[in-house]
Amino acid sequence: MINQQEIQLYVSHRSWRCWRTRRLLARRGYRFEVVDTRGDSQLRSWLAHFSGRKTLPYVFIDHRPVGGLGEISSLERSGALEYLVRGEV
């Protein structure tokens, strides 16, 4: 994909949800930055406070919070993920 928004994927070690989210984004051909939160309790604390959840993964598209695996999967099934990544929403 040539024209896409910046995607950041916050992950934790050995999480099947993180693995599935990474695989979904990669299969769609999106470029994304993986931010490993292992060993960074301050970052994990900020993500938990910001997102209201204690689990990862968490995805930001163009610095906008999108959600975890469930939200990304729903957006992908509806076709809305493509529009978000292209910046058309």
Buried (B, 14 or more C-beta within 10 A) or exposed (E): EEEBBEBBBBBBEEBEBBEBBBEBBEEBEBEBEBBBBEEEEEBBEEBBEEBEEEBBBBBBBBEEEBBBBEBBBEBBEEEEBBEBBEEEB
